[in-house]
Amino acid sequence: MRTLNALLAAALLATAGSAFAADMTKEEAIAKAQEIHPGEVVKAYTETQHGQKLWEVQIKGADGKKVALFFNVATGEQDLKAK
């Protein structure tokens, strides 16, 4: 019985990590934004739009134009609908 309990506990611990993935960090958002649009990071901060917590990363490109990219904090995916 102890062996069964130990195996069950080990299985639960092994699968629990993927269910509680960490939120995207500021550094990760900046790195991802610079992959998409190289340039100088002007600002990076969180905001909430339509009930979703987002990273907004503002980048000044080589042409001098500023671009804002948005990433979902929970998933790390780029949010193309955010403004």
N, C-alpha and C positions, 0 to 999 in steps of 0.2 A: 504494500500500500504506500509506503514511503517513497519507493521508486516511482510509482505512478504519479504521486503528487509532485515530486521533483521534476519529472518530465513535463507535466502540465504547466508548472510554473516557468520552466525554461522556454517552452513553446510560446506562452503568453508574452514573456519578456522579449523574445526574438521578433515577434510580429508587432509589438506595440510601438516601436520606434518609427515605423513608416506611417502609422496613423497620426502621429503627432509631429509632423515635419515642422521645422522652424520657419518663421516668417522671413521674407527677403530682407536683407540688411541694406543699409544706405550704401555701403561699399559695393554690394552686389548690383544694386540698381544703377549706380554710376557706371560700373564696368559694362553692364549690358547696354546701357544707353550709348556709351562711347563706341561699342561694337557696331551699333546701328548707325550712329551719326557722329563721326569723329569730330573733336573740337575741344574747346575749353569749357569746363563745367562752371556755370555761373551760380546756380543754386540747386539744391536737392533737399526736398522736404516731403513730409506726408500730409495728405489731405483726404477728405472724404467726399466722394461724389456718388450720388444715387445709392447710398448705403454701402459703398465699397471703399475700403481704405486703400489709398493709392500712394505710390511714390511719384512725385513729379520731379523730373530732372531737366533743368534748363541748360542747354548747350549753345555756345556761340561758335558757329562754324568758321572755317577759313575765309568765307566770303563776308563775314561780319554779321550774318543774319542769326537771330536766336531761334532755336527750335525747342519745344517742350515735348518730352516723351513721358508717358505714364505707364506704371507697372503695378499690377495688383500685388499688394503686400503679402497676402496669404498664399498666392499661387506662383508669383514671380513672372506671370505672363504679361506681355505688353497689352495695354488696354488702348485700342485704337479709337474707341468711342469717346474717351474723356477729352475734355477741353480745358 
